[in-house]
Amino acid sequence: MNINKFAMKTIQFLPLFMLLILGSCSSVRVANDFDKNVDFTQYKTFAFYKNGIDKVEISDLDKKRILRAIEEQMVAKGFTKSENPDLLVNIFTKSREQVDVNTFNAGWGYGWGWGWNPWMYGGQTSVSRSTEGTLFIDLIDAKKKEMVWQGEGDGNLTKNTEKKEERIKEFVTKILEQYPPKKK
């Protein structure tokens, strides 16, 4: 009788647990750093820093996706793209493969009823692989040639070309939500 109640409670919370796990996989973690002595209200125009962007080691298609998403966000913030910009926008990327190995053993445990049992043979082992990437967006004062703001976003990447653009937009949007910085 107690086993059924435990099993029912476990089944009730399983969807919530899975939602938390899946939700955490899709999020983008962001951070930023900036020069606290800069007045960010002076910047009204931008352009892409071609020399820096050309060095980024990702496909040209992904570069275009990232630059389109940045341009979209900058224009939405009131900036104008210009040949004589106040800010130069540069990007940098990193990626790494994540391998997770999980083993689950369940059965009758000594004295505790149904649950985890370290002496149980068998069990299930699952291996999952994903690629985690980091996108840096640098904003450089065009006159001084000094970086004034840097935003960074980390999260899982997708190889699905239909979802790639959506994922890139999510990265860029979350990163640029932090610009201009809020001074304390």
C-alpha positions in Angstrom: 0.0 0.0 0.0 2.8 2.4 0.9 4.6 1.6 -2.4 1.5 2.7 -4.4 1.4 6.0 -2.6 5.1 6.6 -3.2 4.8 5.6 -6.8 1.8 7.9 -7.3 3.7 10.8 -5.8 6.7 10.1 -8.0 4.5 10.0 -11.1 2.8 13.2 -10.1 6.1 15.1 -9.8 7.8 13.5 -12.8 6.4 15.9 -15.4 7.4 18.9 -13.2 10.9 17.4 -12.8 11.3 16.9 -16.6 10.0 20.4 -17.3 12.7 21.8 -15.0 15.4 19.7 -16.7 14.3 20.5 -20.2 13.8 24.2 -19.3 17.3 24.5 -17.9 18.7 23.1 -21.1 17.2 25.7 -23.3 18.1 28.8 -21.3 20.8 31.3 -22.1 23.0 32.5 -19.2 24.2 36.0 -19.7 26.7 38.4 -18.1 28.2 41.8 -19.1 31.0 44.0 -18.2 31.5 47.7 -19.0 33.6 50.8 -18.4 31.9 52.6 -15.5 33.3 55.9 -16.6 31.6 56.0 -20.0 28.4 57.9 -20.7 26.5 55.5 -22.9 23.9 58.1 -23.9 26.4 59.6 -26.3 26.2 56.6 -28.6 23.6 56.8 -31.4 25.1 55.0 -34.4 26.8 51.7 -35.0 28.6 49.6 -37.6 30.1 46.1 -37.6 33.9 45.8 -37.0 34.7 43.8 -40.2 38.3 43.0 -39.3 37.3 41.3 -36.1 34.2 39.6 -37.4 36.2 38.1 -40.4 38.4 36.3 -37.8 35.5 34.5 -36.1 35.7 30.8 -36.8 32.1 29.9 -37.5 30.3 29.3 -40.8 29.5 32.4 -42.9 25.8 31.5 -42.6 25.9 31.6 -38.8 27.8 34.9 -38.9 25.1 36.3 -41.1 22.4 35.1 -38.7 24.2 36.6 -35.7 24.8 40.0 -37.4 21.2 40.2 -38.6 20.0 39.5 -35.1 22.4 42.1 -33.6 21.3 44.7 -36.2 17.7 44.0 -35.4 18.2 44.5 -31.7 20.4 47.6 -32.1 17.8 49.3 -34.4 15.0 48.3 -31.9 17.1 50.1 -29.2 17.1 53.3 -31.3 20.5 53.0 -33.0 21.1 53.8 -36.6 23.6 51.8 -38.8 26.2 54.3 -40.1 29.4 54.6 -42.2 30.7 57.0 -39.5 29.6 55.2 -36.3 29.9 56.0 -32.7 30.1 52.3 -31.8 31.8 49.4 -33.6 30.2 46.0 -32.9 32.5 42.9 -32.8 31.7 39.3 -32.0 33.6 36.3 -30.8 32.4 32.7 -30.3 33.6 29.6 -28.4 32.1 26.1 -28.3 32.7 22.9 -26.4 31.1 19.5 -26.4 29.3 18.5 -23.2 29.0 14.7 -22.4 26.7 13.7 -19.5 26.7 10.1 -18.2 23.9 9.2 -15.9 23.3 5.8 -14.1 20.1 4.9 -12.4 19.7 1.9 -10.2 16.3 1.2 -8.5 14.9 -1.8 -6.7 14.2 -2.9 -3.2 16.6 -1.2 -0.9 17.6 -2.7 2.5 15.0 -1.6 5.1 13.6 1.4 3.1 11.2 -0.2 0.6 11.2 0.8 -3.0 14.0 3.2 -4.0 17.7 3.5 -4.9 19.9 0.5 -4.1 23.6 0.7 -4.5 23.9 -3.1 -4.5 21.3 -3.6 -7.2 22.8 -5.1 -10.4 21.9 -3.8 -13.8 20.4 -0.4 -13.8 20.4 2.0 -16.7 23.1 4.1 -18.0 22.5 6.9 -20.5 24.9 9.1 -22.3 23.9 12.4 -23.8 26.0 14.8 -25.8 25.4 18.4 -26.5 27.3 21.4 -27.8 27.5 24.4 -25.5 28.5 27.7 -27.0 29.4 31.2 -25.9 28.7 34.3 -27.9 30.6 37.5 -26.9 29.3 40.9 -28.3 31.8 43.7 -27.9 30.9 47.4 -28.3 33.9 49.5 -29.1 34.1 53.3 -29.0 34.9 54.1 -32.6 36.8 57.3 -31.9 38.9 56.1 -29.0 39.2 52.5 -30.3 38.5 51.2 -26.8 36.0 48.5 -25.7 33.3 50.1 -23.6 30.9 47.2 -23.1 31.0 43.4 -23.5 28.0 41.0 -23.3 28.4 37.3 -23.0 25.8 34.5 -23.5 26.3 30.8 -22.7 23.9 28.0 -23.7 23.2 24.8 -25.6 23.5 25.1 -29.4 21.4 23.3 -32.0 22.4 21.7 -35.3 18.8 21.8 -36.5 18.9 24.5 -39.2 15.2 25.4 -38.8 15.8 26.1 -35.1 19.3 27.6 -35.4 18.1 31.1 -36.4 15.6 31.2 -33.5 18.3 30.1 -31.0 20.7 32.7 -32.3 18.1 35.4 -31.9 17.5 34.2 -28.4 21.2 34.5 -27.5 21.5 38.0 -29.1 18.3 39.3 -27.5 19.2 38.1 -24.0 22.7 39.5 -24.3 21.7 42.9 -25.6 18.8 43.2 -23.1 21.7 44.2 -20.7 22.7 47.2 -22.9 22.9 50.0 -22.0 24.2 49.0 -18.6 22.3 50.2 -15.5 24.6 52.2 -13.3 24.0 51.6 -9.5 
